Amino acid sequence: MRVRVEPEAVTKAFAAVQDDASFTESRRLHAAGLPIVEMLQALSLRPEILASFATFGAGVYPGGLLDRTLKEKVILKASLLNDCQFCTRSHESLMRQLGIASDPIAAVADTAVQDEREQVALEYTVVVTRDANRVDDHLFARLRRHFDDREIVELTYVIGLINMLNRFNNALDIRYGGEYEQPPA
């Protein structure tokens, strides 16, 4: 990680937000006396940003209208496209832990997707991640066949959020070290 964190400051900042549902997995690490993941450590340098991060994602992750399985696949697909080591590896771990896929990378491969709803969501993820100005009317019409407007807004928000986090983590060289590999307590 390219920024320096002080464990005491991280503990203090995380304590203020640890009850938020967005931090369920990291709360388990913290309760076990383990360090929280590097991304949250970096965000803890600015407690206001850490708190706003929880609020920013509160309506969509881990809750929201769309099921967690679809969101995890969308997150992993975008993270692979952006070559984000932290998000790719951490969401692979979460997908295994949640029983979504034993091989998460294979689960988001174009040939692995069985369901049209999931397929169009992942295609939309690819286009929005690569160039959101290139979402054409045909793709959007296919999206509308499987998602209502509220779901489309949530899906687009999740894609935008993970793209922002991918860039944050890549720029700061934030790494994932397998912290979520342990089964939940």
N, CA and C of each residue as an Amber inpcrd file, in Angstrom:
protein
   555
   0.8580000  -1.1730000   0.0000000   0.0000000   0.0000000   0.0000000
   0.8990000   1.2300000   0.0000000   0.5340000   2.1790000  -0.8120000
   1.3740000   3.3600000  -0.9800000   1.1840000   4.4280000   0.0930000
   0.1920000   4.2820000   0.9390000  -0.0110000   5.2410000   2.0250000
   0.3020000   4.5420000   3.3440000   0.7290000   5.3280000   4.3150000
   1.0780000   4.7830000   5.6210000  -0.1050000   4.9220000   6.5700000
  -0.3960000   3.8330000   7.2620000  -1.4890000   3.8550000   8.2320000
  -0.9430000   3.5040000   9.6080000  -1.5630000   4.0810000  10.6080000
  -1.2090000   3.7670000  11.9900000  -2.3140000   2.8910000  12.5540000
  -1.9700000   1.7000000  13.0540000  -2.9930000   0.7660000  13.5330000
  -3.9810000   1.3750000  14.5430000  -3.4940000   2.2360000  15.4200000
  -4.3890000   2.8420000  16.4190000  -5.4320000   3.7360000  15.7510000
  -5.0070000   4.4920000  14.7450000  -5.9370000   5.3740000  14.0340000
  -6.9520000   4.5610000  13.2420000  -6.5030000   3.4540000  12.6530000
  -7.4060000   2.5800000  11.9140000  -8.4530000   2.0020000  12.8650000
  -7.9990000   1.5150000  14.0100000  -8.9160000   0.9360000  14.9960000
  -9.9490000   1.9620000  15.4420000  -9.5120000   3.1710000  15.6930000
 -10.4250000   4.2280000  16.1390000 -11.4410000   4.5760000  15.0460000
 -10.9760000   4.7580000  13.8280000 -11.8810000   5.1140000  12.7260000
 -12.8580000   3.9800000  12.4330000 -12.3690000   2.7420000  12.4450000
 -13.2350000   1.6040000  12.1440000 -14.2620000   1.3850000  13.2510000
 -13.8800000   1.6390000  14.4850000 -14.8150000   1.4690000  15.6070000
 -16.0610000   2.3330000  15.4350000 -15.9060000   3.4890000  14.8170000
 -17.0380000   4.4080000  14.6330000 -18.0340000   3.9140000  13.5880000
 -17.6170000   3.0060000  12.7030000 -18.5050000   2.5550000  11.6220000
 -18.7160000   1.0480000  11.5900000 -18.0860000   0.3150000  12.4680000
 -18.0590000  -1.1380000  12.3570000 -19.4240000  -1.8130000  12.4130000
 -20.4290000  -1.1540000  12.9590000 -21.7550000  -1.7630000  13.0210000
 -22.5380000  -1.6380000  11.7230000 -22.0190000  -0.8950000  10.7690000
 -22.6860000  -0.7380000   9.4860000 -22.6530000  -2.0740000   8.7230000
 -23.7660000  -2.4190000   8.0900000 -23.8690000  -3.6820000   7.3540000
 -22.8250000  -3.8100000   6.2510000 -22.3530000  -2.6990000   5.7170000
 -21.3370000  -2.7380000   4.6610000 -20.0280000  -3.3500000   5.1340000
 -19.8340000  -3.3910000   6.4350000 -18.5630000  -3.8580000   6.9870000
 -18.6860000  -5.1980000   7.7140000 -19.7050000  -5.9840000   7.3980000
 -19.9330000  -7.2500000   8.0990000 -18.7040000  -8.1420000   8.0970000
 -18.1260000  -8.3720000   6.9300000 -16.9740000  -9.2710000   6.8420000
 -15.7680000  -8.7000000   7.5860000 -15.5380000  -7.4120000   7.4760000
 -14.4030000  -6.7920000   8.1660000 -14.6320000  -6.7320000   9.6740000
 -15.8740000  -6.6080000  10.0910000 -16.1860000  -6.6180000  11.5240000
 -15.7540000  -7.9460000  12.1450000 -15.9570000  -9.0510000  11.4040000
 -15.5240000 -10.3680000  11.9000000 -14.0080000 -10.4120000  12.0810000
 -13.2800000  -9.8270000  11.1330000 -11.8200000  -9.7770000  11.2490000
 -11.4170000  -8.9780000  12.4830000 -12.0190000  -7.8100000  12.6120000
 -11.7030000  -6.9060000  13.7210000 -12.0130000  -7.5680000  15.0660000
 -13.1550000  -8.2470000  15.1600000 -13.5570000  -8.9200000  16.4050000
 -12.5930000 -10.0370000  16.7700000 -11.9740000 -10.6440000  15.7500000
 -11.0080000 -11.7190000  15.9890000  -9.6060000 -11.1770000  16.2690000
  -9.4750000  -9.8510000  16.3420000  -8.1730000  -9.2460000  16.6080000
  -7.2770000  -9.1740000  15.3870000  -7.8480000  -9.3860000  14.2060000
  -7.0790000  -9.3380000  12.9700000  -7.2140000  -7.9610000  12.3390000
  -6.2370000  -7.5630000  11.5280000  -6.3640000  -6.2640000  10.8550000
  -7.4850000  -6.3010000   9.8150000  -8.1470000  -5.1740000   9.6500000
  -9.1390000  -5.0800000   8.5890000  -8.4060000  -4.9690000   7.2570000
  -9.1140000  -5.1990000   6.1690000  -8.4750000  -5.2000000   4.8500000
  -7.8700000  -3.8320000   4.5340000  -6.8520000  -3.8490000   3.6650000
  -6.0950000  -2.6340000   3.3400000  -6.9570000  -1.4960000   2.8150000
  -7.9880000  -1.7970000   2.0350000  -8.8180000  -0.7250000   1.5000000
  -9.4450000   0.0760000   2.6440000  -9.9740000  -0.6200000   3.6380000
 -10.5880000   0.0780000   4.7730000  -9.5330000   0.7480000   5.6400000
  -8.3520000   0.1750000   5.7090000  -7.2640000   0.8430000   6.4260000
  -6.9540000   2.1820000   5.7640000  -6.8450000   2.1730000   4.4360000
  -6.5580000   3.4210000   3.7190000  -7.6830000   4.4300000   3.9220000
  -8.9200000   3.9880000   3.7980000 -10.0560000   4.8930000   3.9950000
 -10.0800000   5.4400000   5.4250000  -9.5490000   4.6810000   6.3650000
  -9.5200000   5.1170000   7.7690000  -8.6180000   6.3260000   7.9930000
  -7.7200000   6.6060000   7.0390000  -6.8940000   7.8040000   7.1620000
  -7.7560000   9.0570000   7.1420000  -8.9190000   8.9430000   6.5390000
  -9.9170000  10.0140000   6.5310000 -11.2230000   9.4230000   7.0610000
 -11.4220000   9.4330000   8.3890000 -12.6310000   8.8190000   8.9720000
 -13.9270000   9.2970000   8.3310000 -13.9300000  10.5500000   7.8690000
 -15.1320000  11.0700000   7.2070000 -15.3960000  10.3230000   5.8960000
 -14.3370000   9.9700000   5.1850000 -14.4910000   9.2340000   3.9320000
 -14.9160000   7.8000000   4.2270000 -14.3400000   7.1960000   5.2530000
 -14.7460000   5.8420000   5.6420000 -16.2380000   5.8190000   5.9810000
 -16.6970000   6.7930000   6.7590000 -18.1180000   6.8650000   7.1270000
 -18.9840000   7.1110000   5.8900000 -18.5340000   7.9780000   5.0050000
 -19.3380000   8.2520000   3.8110000 -19.3220000   7.0530000   2.8670000
 -18.2510000   6.2740000   2.8670000 -18.1980000   5.0480000   2.0640000
 -19.3120000   4.1000000   2.4960000 -19.5090000   3.9700000   3.7900000
 -20.5880000   3.1120000   4.2960000 -21.9360000   3.6360000   3.8270000
 -22.1410000   4.9280000   3.9320000 -23.4010000   5.5400000   3.5140000
 -23.5690000   5.4380000   2.0030000 -22.4870000   5.6340000   1.2680000
 -22.4940000   5.6100000  -0.1950000 -23.0210000   4.2810000  -0.7270000
 -22.6310000   3.1980000  -0.0890000 -23.0430000   1.8760000  -0.5610000
 -24.2030000   1.2700000   0.1960000 -24.6940000   1.9410000   1.2280000
 -25.6910000   1.3570000   2.1300000 -26.9440000   0.8470000   1.4290000
 -27.4230000   1.5390000   0.4380000 -28.6530000   1.1290000  -0.2190000
 -28.4940000  -0.0030000  -1.2090000 -27.2450000  -0.3820000  -1.5140000
 -27.0310000  -1.3850000  -2.5610000 -26.1160000  -2.5400000  -2.1710000
 -25.3230000  -2.3950000  -1.1130000 -24.3790000  -3.4610000  -0.7910000
 -24.1350000  -3.5310000   0.7010000 -24.4360000  -4.6270000   1.3090000
 -24.8120000  -5.8980000   0.7110000 -26.3130000  -6.0440000   0.4190000
 -27.1180000  -5.0990000   0.8930000 -28.5670000  -5.1620000   0.6550000
 -28.9480000  -4.5990000  -0.6940000 -30.1720000  -4.1250000  -0.7950000
 -30.6580000  -3.5420000  -2.0400000 -31.6940000  -4.4210000  -2.7120000
 -32.0900000  -4.0260000  -3.9020000 -33.1030000  -4.7530000  -4.6650000
 -32.5390000  -5.9970000  -5.3530000 -31.3470000  -5.8830000  -5.8920000
 -30.7400000  -6.9910000  -6.6300000 -30.1350000  -7.9920000  -5.6560000
 -30.1820000  -9.2710000  -6.0320000 -29.6510000 -10.2800000  -5.1230000
 -28.1250000 -10.2100000  -5.0650000 -27.5980000 -10.6400000  -3.9520000
 -26.1550000 -10.5590000  -3.6820000 -25.3510000 -11.3350000  -4.7170000
 -25.8720000 -12.4690000  -5.1760000 -25.1480000 -13.2680000  -6.1640000
 -24.8800000 -12.4570000  -7.4240000 -25.9020000 -11.8010000  -7.9500000
 -25.7300000 -10.9930000  -9.1550000 -24.7500000  -9.8610000  -8.8960000
 -24.8870000  -9.1950000  -7.7610000 -23.9790000  -8.0780000  -7.4670000
 -22.5370000  -8.5480000  -7.3510000 -22.3120000  -9.6810000  -6.7030000
 -20.9420000 -10.1870000  -6.5770000 -20.3530000 -10.5030000  -7.9510000
 -21.1680000 -11.0620000  -8.8460000 -20.6700000 -11.3680000 -10.1900000
 -20.3630000 -10.0900000 -10.9720000 -21.2140000  -9.0990000 -10.8490000
 -20.9790000  -7.8040000 -11.5030000 -19.6950000  -7.1730000 -10.9600000
 -19.5340000  -7.1940000  -9.6540000 -18.3370000  -6.6300000  -9.0080000
 -17.0850000  -7.3500000  -9.4990000 -17.1420000  -8.6770000  -9.5360000
 -15.9760000  -9.4380000  -9.9810000 -15.6680000  -9.1720000 -11.4510000
 -16.6980000  -9.1060000 -12.2950000 -16.4870000  -8.8560000 -13.7350000
 -15.7910000  -7.5080000 -13.9490000 -16.2990000  -6.4500000 -13.3070000
 -15.6820000  -5.1220000 -13.4540000 -14.2660000  -5.1190000 -12.9050000
 -14.0590000  -5.7790000 -11.7800000 -12.7340000  -5.7990000 -11.1480000
 -11.7150000  -6.5250000 -12.0090000 -12.1440000  -7.5860000 -12.6830000
 -11.2540000  -8.2750000 -13.6210000 -10.8990000  -7.3730000 -14.7930000
 -11.8880000  -6.6720000 -15.3280000 -11.6380000  -5.7630000 -16.4520000
 -10.6700000  -4.6490000 -16.0660000 -10.7510000  -4.1940000 -14.8310000
  -9.8960000  -3.1090000 -14.3540000  -8.5920000  -3.6060000 -13.7360000
  -8.3900000  -4.9190000 -13.7450000  -7.1810000  -5.5240000 -13.1940000
  -6.9380000  -5.0530000 -11.7550000  -7.9920000  -5.0780000 -10.9430000
  -7.8830000  -4.6760000  -9.5400000  -7.6450000  -5.9170000  -8.6840000
  -6.4130000  -6.0900000  -8.2410000  -6.0540000  -7.2560000  -7.4330000
  -6.8970000  -7.3180000  -6.1700000  -7.0380000  -6.1950000  -5.4670000
  -7.7700000  -6.2070000  -4.2040000  -9.2170000  -6.6450000  -4.4070000
  -9.9310000  -5.9870000  -5.3020000 -11.3600000  -6.2850000  -5.4810000
 -11.5810000  -7.6680000  -6.0910000 -10.7380000  -8.0400000  -7.0420000
 -10.8760000  -9.3680000  -7.6470000 -10.6920000 -10.4450000  -6.5980000
  -9.5900000 -10.4080000  -5.8960000  -9.2930000 -11.4780000  -4.9350000
 -10.2470000 -11.4670000  -3.7490000 -10.5880000 -10.2870000  -3.2270000
 -11.4840000 -10.2520000  -2.0640000 -12.8900000 -10.7350000  -2.4370000
 -13.3700000 -10.3740000  -3.6240000 -14.7140000 -10.8260000  -4.0070000
 -14.7150000 -12.2840000  -4.4610000 -13.5950000 -12.7950000  -4.9370000
 -13.4960000 -14.2460000  -5.1560000 -13.6780000 -14.9620000  -3.8160000
 -12.9770000 -14.4750000  -2.7940000 -13.0830000 -15.0750000  -1.4650000
 -14.5150000 -14.9920000  -0.9360000 -15.1170000 -13.8170000  -1.0690000
 -16.4900000 -13.6430000  -0.5800000 -17.4630000 -14.5500000  -1.3270000
 -17.2900000 -14.6850000  -2.6290000 -18.1820000 -15.5480000  -3.4070000
 -18.0520000 -17.0030000  -2.9700000 -16.8400000 -17.4380000  -2.6820000
 -16.6620000 -18.8080000  -2.1790000 -17.2810000 -18.9380000  -0.7900000
 -17.0050000 -17.9660000   0.0620000 -17.5170000 -17.9950000   1.4320000
 -19.0440000 -18.0040000   1.4690000 -19.6740000 -17.2540000   0.5780000
 -21.1320000 -17.1660000   0.5370000 -21.7670000 -18.3250000  -0.2350000
 -20.9420000 -19.1980000  -0.8030000 -21.4630000 -20.3430000  -1.5450000
 -21.9820000 -19.9860000  -2.9300000 -21.5650000 -18.8530000  -3.4630000
 -22.0190000 -18.4110000  -4.7880000 -21.3240000 -19.2170000  -5.8770000
 -20.0330000 -19.4600000  -5.7170000 -19.2740000 -20.2000000  -6.7280000
 -17.9930000 -20.7400000  -6.1100000 -17.6680000 -21.9690000  -6.4400000
 -16.3950000 -22.5220000  -5.9720000 -15.2450000 -22.0080000  -6.8350000
 -15.5550000 -21.6430000  -8.0850000 -14.5720000 -21.0570000  -8.9950000
 -15.1660000 -19.7500000  -9.5280000 -15.0310000 -18.6600000  -8.7620000
 -15.6650000 -17.3980000  -9.1380000 -15.2710000 -16.8570000 -10.5060000
 -14.0100000 -16.9920000 -10.8890000 -13.5710000 -16.4740000 -12.1930000
 -14.3240000 -17.1990000 -13.3100000 -14.4300000 -18.5070000 -13.1950000
 -15.1630000 -19.2800000 -14.2010000 -16.6390000 -18.8980000 -14.2040000
 -17.1770000 -18.5350000 -13.0550000 -18.6030000 -18.2010000 -12.9430000
 -18.9770000 -16.9260000 -13.6850000 -18.0080000 -16.0540000 -13.9490000
 -18.3090000 -14.8160000 -14.6740000 -17.7710000 -14.8330000 -16.1030000
 -17.1980000 -15.9630000 -16.5080000 -16.7310000 -16.0930000 -17.8900000
 -17.9400000 -16.1030000 -18.8160000 -17.7860000 -15.5420000 -19.9930000
 -18.8960000 -15.4330000 -20.9370000 -19.5630000 -16.7770000 -21.2270000
 -18.7880000 -17.8410000 -21.2670000 -19.3440000 -19.1570000 -21.5970000
 -20.0300000 -19.8280000 -20.4060000 -19.8290000 -19.3060000 -19.1950000
 -20.3860000 -19.9490000 -18.0010000 -21.7860000 -19.4610000 -17.6550000
 -22.1560000 -18.3080000 -18.1470000 -23.4190000 -17.6950000 -17.7440000
 -24.5800000 -18.4130000 -18.4270000 -25.5250000 -18.8890000 -17.6040000
 -26.6580000 -19.6550000 -18.1220000 -27.9230000 -18.8150000 -18.2560000
 -28.0770000 -17.8500000 -17.4150000 -29.3100000 -17.0960000 -17.2630000
 -29.2470000 -15.7940000 -18.0670000 -30.2730000 -15.4800000 -18.8530000
 -30.2790000 -14.2790000 -19.7050000 -30.1970000 -13.0010000 -18.8750000
 -30.8550000 -12.9680000 -17.7120000 -30.8200000 -11.7830000 -16.8270000
 -29.3840000 -11.5090000 -16.3900000 -28.7150000 -12.5550000 -15.9450000
 -27.3190000 -12.4190000 -15.5270000 -26.4300000 -12.0590000 -16.7140000
 -26.6830000 -12.6790000 -17.8510000 -25.8850000 -12.4260000 -19.0500000
 -25.9390000 -10.9570000 -19.4530000 -27.1440000 -10.3950000 -19.4980000
 -27.2690000  -9.0010000 -19.9180000 -26.6760000  -8.0740000 -18.8520000
 -26.7900000  -8.4250000 -17.5820000 -26.1860000  -7.6060000 -16.5220000
 -24.6650000  -7.5810000 -16.6650000 -24.0780000  -8.7250000 -16.9850000
 -22.6210000  -8.7790000 -17.1430000 -22.1740000  -8.0820000 -18.4250000
 -22.9530000  -8.1950000 -19.4990000 -22.6270000  -7.4570000 -20.7260000
 -22.6950000  -5.9500000 -20.4710000 -23.7110000  -5.5340000 -19.7560000
 -23.8610000  -4.1230000 -19.3980000 -22.6730000  -3.6730000 -18.5410000
 -22.2520000  -4.5180000 -17.6190000 -21.0830000  -4.2220000 -16.7810000
 -19.8520000  -3.9740000 -17.6430000 -19.6420000  -4.8180000 -18.6250000
 -18.4730000  -4.6800000 -19.5050000 -18.5270000  -3.3470000 -20.2570000
 -19.6630000  -3.0290000 -20.8400000 -19.7770000  -1.8020000 -21.6240000
 -19.6250000  -0.5690000 -20.7380000 -20.3140000  -0.5490000 -19.5970000
 -20.2170000   0.6130000 -18.6990000 -18.7950000   0.7690000 -18.1760000
 -18.1390000  -0.3320000 -17.8640000 -16.7690000  -0.2720000 -17.3500000
 -15.8050000   0.2280000 -18.4110000 -15.9590000  -0.2300000 -19.6190000
 -15.0350000   0.1720000 -20.6940000 -15.3040000   1.5830000 -21.2010000
 -16.5790000   1.9290000 -21.4120000 -16.9370000   3.2620000 -21.9060000
 -18.4510000   3.4270000 -21.7880000 -18.8930000   4.0650000 -20.7390000
 -20.3280000   4.2180000 -20.4730000 -21.0510000   4.9760000 -21.5760000
 -20.3370000   5.7200000 -22.4000000 -20.9570000   6.4110000 -23.5340000
 -21.3190000   5.4540000 -24.6630000 -20.9060000   4.2160000 -24.5560000
 -21.1420000   3.2260000 -25.6130000 -22.3060000   2.2800000 -25.2990000
 -23.1000000   2.5680000 -24.2760000 -24.2850000   1.7480000 -24.0040000
 -25.2910000   2.0500000 -25.1080000 -25.5160000   1.0780000 -25.9840000
 -26.4230000   1.3360000 -27.1180000 -27.8680000   0.9710000 -26.7710000
 -28.7690000   1.4030000 -27.6260000 -30.1990000   1.1870000 -27.3890000
 -30.5640000  -0.2910000 -27.3740000 -29.9130000  -1.0970000 -28.1820000
 -30.2000000  -2.5350000 -28.2090000 -29.8620000  -3.1790000 -26.8580000
 -28.6830000  -2.8920000 -26.3360000 -28.3090000  -3.4350000 -25.0300000
 -29.2720000  -2.9440000 -23.9570000 -29.6220000  -1.6720000 -24.0060000
 -30.5150000  -1.1320000 -22.9780000 -31.9090000  -1.7470000 -23.0860000
 -32.3720000  -2.0210000 -24.2770000 -33.6760000  -2.6860000 -24.4470000
 -33.6350000  -4.0920000 -23.8600000 -32.5310000  -4.8000000 -24.0840000
 -32.3740000  -6.1400000 -23.4760000 -32.3490000  -6.0380000 -21.9610000
 -31.6790000  -5.0240000 -21.4390000 -31.6240000  -4.8000000 -20.0010000
 -33.0370000  -4.5890000 -19.4450000 -33.8300000  -3.7870000 -20.1380000
 -35.2090000  -3.4990000 -19.7100000 -36.1060000  -4.7390000 -19.6850000
 -35.7970000  -5.7210000 -20.5040000 -36.6080000  -6.9490000 -20.4960000
 -36.4330000  -7.7280000 -19.1950000 -35.3350000  -7.4930000 -18.5000000
 -35.0290000  -8.2850000 -17.3030000 -34.9800000  -7.4890000 -16.0110000
 -34.9320000  -6.1750000 -16.1150000 -34.8010000  -5.3180000 -14.9370000
 -35.7710000  -4.1500000 -15.0400000 -36.3850000  -3.7870000 -13.9020000
 -37.2120000  -2.5770000 -13.9160000 -36.2930000  -1.3640000 -13.7180000
 -36.8660000  -0.1780000 -13.8140000 -36.0390000   1.0370000 -13.7430000
 -35.2680000   1.1510000 -12.4370000 -35.9010000   0.8000000 -11.3260000
 -35.2010000   0.8870000 -10.0340000 -34.0140000  -0.0740000 -10.0010000
 -34.1850000  -1.2600000 -10.5500000 -33.0900000  -2.2340000 -10.5960000
 -31.9760000  -1.7710000 -11.5350000 -32.3430000  -1.1450000 -12.6340000
 -31.3260000  -0.6220000 -13.5640000 -30.5050000   0.4660000 -12.8860000
 -31.1660000   1.3230000 -12.1270000 -30.4330000   2.3620000 -11.3920000
 -29.4850000   1.7100000 -10.3870000 -29.9620000   0.7160000  -9.6530000
 -29.0950000   0.0490000  -8.6800000 -27.9300000  -0.6590000  -9.3680000
 -28.2020000  -1.3680000 -10.4360000 -27.1520000  -2.0730000 -11.1680000
 -26.0940000  -1.0890000 -11.6710000 -26.5350000   0.0040000 -12.2480000
 -25.6090000   1.0120000 -12.7620000 -24.7980000   1.6330000 -11.6290000
 -25.4370000   1.8600000 -10.4970000 -24.7520000   2.4120000  -9.3220000
 -23.6790000   1.4500000  -8.8260000 -24.0110000   0.1570000  -8.7390000
 -23.0290000  -0.8450000  -8.2950000 -21.8340000  -0.8630000  -9.2490000
 -22.1010000  -0.8090000 -10.5420000 -21.0100000  -0.8030000 -11.5310000
 -20.1430000   0.4460000 -11.3500000 -20.7750000   1.5960000 -11.1860000
 -20.0180000   2.8320000 -10.9780000 -19.2140000   2.7990000  -9.6920000
 -19.8210000   2.2840000  -8.6270000 -19.1480000   2.2060000  -7.3280000
 -17.9210000   1.3060000  -7.4030000 -18.0590000   0.1260000  -8.0070000
 -16.9110000  -0.7790000  -8.0550000 -15.8250000  -0.2280000  -8.9770000
 -16.1950000   0.4620000 -10.0430000 -15.1800000   1.0640000 -10.8960000
 -14.3890000   2.1280000 -10.1430000 -15.0700000   2.9230000  -9.3310000
 -14.3850000   3.9280000  -8.5180000 -13.4460000   3.2370000  -7.5180000
 -13.9290000   2.1910000  -6.8600000 -13.0980000   1.4810000  -5.8850000
 -11.9160000   0.7900000  -6.5530000 -12.1350000   0.2300000  -7.7460000
 -11.0210000  -0.3850000  -8.4830000  -9.9220000   0.6380000  -8.7210000
 -10.2970000   1.8200000  -9.1480000  -9.2990000   2.8590000  -9.4310000
  -8.6030000   3.3280000  -8.1550000  -9.3580000   3.4930000  -7.0890000
  -8.8040000   3.8760000  -5.7870000  -7.7570000   2.8440000  -5.3560000
  -8.1390000   1.5660000  -5.3810000  -7.2400000   0.5040000  -4.9350000
  -6.0220000   0.3560000  -5.8440000  -6.2310000   0.4630000  -7.1420000
  -5.0940000   0.3460000  -8.0690000  -4.1110000   1.4990000  -7.8910000
  -4.6100000   2.7140000  -7.7820000  -3.7230000   3.8780000  -7.6540000
  -2.8980000   3.8250000  -6.3730000  -3.5040000   3.3340000  -5.3010000
  -2.8020000   3.2740000  -4.0080000  -2.1150000   1.9310000  -3.7670000
  -2.1360000   1.0550000  -4.7800000  -1.5280000  -0.2790000  -4.6810000
  -2.0230000  -1.0170000  -3.4400000  -3.3160000  -0.9670000  -3.2330000
  -3.9400000  -1.6680000  -2.1070000  -4.0790000  -3.1230000  -2.5000000
  -3.6290000  -4.0120000  -1.6170000  -3.5630000  -5.4340000  -1.9070000
  -4.4780000  -6.2180000  -0.9740000  -4.9100000  -7.3570000  -1.4680000
  -5.7060000  -8.2880000  -0.6680000  -4.8170000  -9.4680000  -0.3170000
  -4.8180000  -9.8100000   0.9640000  -3.9670000 -10.8930000   1.4380000
  -4.7000000 -12.1180000   1.9310000  -5.9410000 -12.3110000   1.4910000
  -6.6890000 -13.5080000   1.8760000  -7.4600000 -13.3780000   3.1740000
  -7.6540000 -12.1670000   3.6460000  -8.3050000 -11.9670000   4.9440000
  -9.6850000 -12.6060000   5.0520000 -10.4460000 -12.6390000   3.9830000
 -11.8020000 -13.1890000   4.0440000 -11.8500000 -14.6970000   3.8050000
 -10.6870000 -15.3150000   3.6770000 -10.6530000 -16.7570000   3.4280000
 -11.1670000 -17.5630000   4.6250000 -11.0930000 -16.9910000   5.7930000
 -11.5630000 -17.6930000   6.9790000 -13.0930000 -17.7440000   6.9660000
 -13.6620000 -18.8750000   7.3550000 -15.1240000 -18.9500000   7.3930000
 -15.6790000 -17.9740000   8.4310000 -16.8980000 -17.4580000   8.1900000
 -17.4630000 -16.5020000   9.1370000 -17.6570000 -17.1230000  10.5120000
 -17.4290000 -16.3110000  11.5390000 -17.5670000 -16.7960000  12.9250000
 -19.0380000 -16.8230000  13.3290000
